Amino acid sequence: MRHPRTSRLLSTLAGLIIGLAASASGAFEIEDHRLYPGTGETVIRVISTADLAVFEPFLQTFQEEQPEIGVDYTVVSSVDLHAAIQEGASFDLAISSAMDLQFQIANDGGARAYRSQATDALPAWARWRDQVFAFTAEPAVAVISRARFDGLPRPRTRQELIALLRERPEIFAEAVGTYDIRVSGLGYLFATQEARNSDIYWRLSELMGRLGTRLYCCSAQMIDDVATGDLAIAYNVLGSYAAERIARDDRLEILELEDYETVMLRTALIPATATEADGAALLLDRLLLEGLRQTEASWALPPVSAADDPGATAYGPIRLGPALLVYLDPLNRESFLGAWSDALVQ
Amino acid sequence: MSAAARVWLGSIGRRLTVLLAVIAALLALLSWWMVTSFAREAAERTQDNVLIASATTIAEALWSEQDAIRLELPYSAFAMLDAIGEDRVFYRVATADETLTGYADLLPPSLPAAPGDVAVATLTYRGDAVRLVTVQRTVLAGQRPVTVMVSVAQTRSGVGAISAGLSRTAALLSFGFFLLAVGLGAVATRSSLRPLNSFAGAVARRGPSDLRPLRREVPDELSPLLAALNRLMDRLGQSIRRSEEFIAEAAHRIRTPLASVRAQAELALHTVEKDGEKQMLRRVIRAVDESSRSAGQLLDHATVSFRADALARDPIDLADLAGRVTASLQPTAEMKDIALNLDADGPARISGDAVLLESAFRNVLDNAIKYSPEDTAITVALDGENGHWRLSVRDQGRGFADEPLPELKERFRRGRNVAQVVGSGLGLTIAEDALEAHGGHLDLTAPKDGPGACVTLVLPAS
């Protein structure tokens, strides 16, 4: 819709490539890919933004229960995932952390409706039109390097964080990392939602810009650099990834910021282009079972119950609804990226 | 009318209940349909208003920077669309020449006529029916006014869900009202028909000869029926009385000349000497006697009918009465050498009309004498049991023929074995009528030990 001609061309191209090579690798950059063959002929093609390291335990559990079903797992960025589905690439399940982009796919008619006991068990705010289903609730957090923060007080609010960054430029210059929201769909979602909630976001961004903040595409790299001490602090990192790393890496620490929290819902949908919708439904049901579990343990991705009902508290998870389309509007995106660049990329 | 229709419509109560139920069903359906269409209308208007608010919010956010028209979509413009339901949302902001942002192929079929107007349309977009609202605003870009159209569209499943939910509730409520109306209708029908039923019951409870007017409080609708019924009974009573008076008068007028004919015949009997002539005169005298007796019975019958309407309640000793009547009929019995045995010890107290009861007993005893052969005995016995007195007359005559005994008590009905005996057939009728007026009855039995008949007058003791 934004670039109709290009879209049509790309989708034709993608269709051609898929048709010829039986693989959907033309229109987007594959970050990782693995095939988990099953004993039968069915192979579910999953396109996802979740790293294999995080998702593999779940896929193995699924295959223990359904050994005949194979899973072809492709990791791409959330922007590429959105573009691929919008352009008609054929996948059976799309899993993304960028809920605004997932919402847009469904809104534009790119998702199939599916109902089962598992989807009905989800709270109403965690699904939309029986097409988009949330199976995690993950906060954006700040991760700090224990070594670089040695002797420093731990700020408890963003106001205190700003004060600390201002007071100790010698520690934080070139040592603050955050998402490059121009390339990361999730980073853009976090940024827009935070900017909507509080003006502190812009003050923090300007300060980070002055400190020469380093921009990243993905949470994993940011966490890596905090671990090595290259970064003192990474702001707006996926909490689930950070928690998973901290469990086996004591150089890291999550900064508990108590003023507010941006919580994202990781969502799955069955694209309209799916060819193995039945298999995808099995995988989706299993995924929702994981999302409905009552303990946070057993998997790195926290269940939906980790979030409060968005109606009950002021800072519940980001709402699945048409408001998500607002920041996807090209004019809004242009203007938001302009303001963000002015603040951060000075 | 078919059989089934008769079952349902043959009764006013059922007819009313069925009609009320049909009316209630129609009203319930009508109210359900109305609530459903109102709910749909209300939900649609709500959606329209939210869409207009959303489009207006977007239009208000337009501004110009030098020559370019700029827009930052307000968050609230789309957040408010969430209120209707989980519906897909499409939008387009465009000038006459180009689409500024949104879905370029979302083309409104009509445009607002003037700034401030709103164009609303329903169309199919991307496979779903959508409601589309378009507002327009003129923005000054540089020196040039540019008209910008803002269209916001939303699918209608939320509207459908809201109105379907309300429609279900309305259906339940309407069904509840229907059941309530049927129940209340049945109660109302029964209560309306109660005076009619009690009126019918009062008429049915009447005795066969009770022709007094009905004195009851009836609803206005029934008073013509009551008046007509009372007039009918009044006319019937008058007519019966007139005919009885006529019979009594006729009997009386016949008896007097008959007495004089008999006296003349008696005289003539003493003056003629030829046996043939004596025989002829005796036959004349017997015929006159029978005629006189029949006339007497007609008179008795009329008396019974007349006196039974306003029955006297005098203390009477039944033994005394039996003795008197037996004594009075002694000469008649002696003429046929019949022995009258009286076995009645008093007192046997009853209350009633002595004239009627005498007449009843005399007719029974007279009958017995008449149908008894010469040189036999008739036994009159009085005994009491179970609060009743039984005065029985047993003869040694021919008894009753083999026929249903109750029929013998009907007016002018005579037994099949009464050839050669003159009679009117009124005797037992008079006795039965008189006894019934006193709350008693007449028993006809054939004794098992021997010939003859036994007629018993049964009367309640006082």
Boltz contact constraints between the chains, C-beta under 6 A:
constraints:
  - contact:
      token1: [A, 1]
      token2: [B, 103]
      max_distance: 6.0
  - contact:
      token1: [A, 107]
      token2: [B, 88]
      max_distance: 6.0
  - contact:
      token1: [A, 109]
      token2: [B, 126]
      max_distance: 6.0
  - contact:
      token1: [A, 109]
      token2: [B, 127]
      max_distance: 6.0
  - contact:
      token1: [A, 128]
      token2: [B, 86]
      max_distance: 6.0
  - contact:
      token1: [A, 129]
      token2: [B, 86]
      max_distance: 6.0
  - contact:
      token1: [A, 321]
      token2: [B, 82]
      max_distance: 6.0
  - contact:
      token1: [A, 322]
      token2: [B, 78]
      max_distance: 6.0
  - contact:
      token1: [A, 322]
      token2: [B, 81]
      max_distance: 6.0
  - contact:
      token1: [A, 322]
      token2: [B, 82]
      max_distance: 6.0
  - contact:
      token1: [A, 322]
      token2: [B, 89]
      max_distance: 6.0
  - contact:
      token1: [A, 323]
      token2: [B, 75]
      max_distance: 6.0
  - contact:
      token1: [A, 323]
      token2: [B, 78]
      max_distance: 6.0
  - contact:
      token1: [A, 323]
      token2: [B, 79]
      max_distance: 6.0
  - contact:
      token1: [A, 325]
      token2: [B, 78]
      max_distance: 6.0
  - contact:
      token1: [A, 326]
      token2: [B, 73]
      max_distance: 6.0
  - contact:
      token1: [A, 326]
      token2: [B, 75]
      max_distance: 6.0
  - contact:
      token1: [A, 326]
      token2: [B, 78]
      max_distance: 6.0
  - contact:
      token1: [A, 329]
      token2: [B, 73]
      max_distance: 6.0
  - contact:
      token1: [A, 329]
      token2: [B, 101]
      max_distance: 6.0
  - contact:
      token1: [A, 330]
      token2: [B, 101]
      max_distance: 6.0
  - contact:
      token1: [A, 331]
      token2: [B, 71]
      max_distance: 6.0
  - contact:
      token1: [A, 331]
      token2: [B, 101]
      max_distance: 6.0
  - contact:
      token1: [A, 332]
      token2: [B, 72]
      max_distance: 6.0
  - contact:
      token1: [A, 332]
      token2: [B, 73]
      max_distance: 6.0
  - contact:
      token1: [A, 335]
      token2: [B, 72]
      max_distance: 6.0
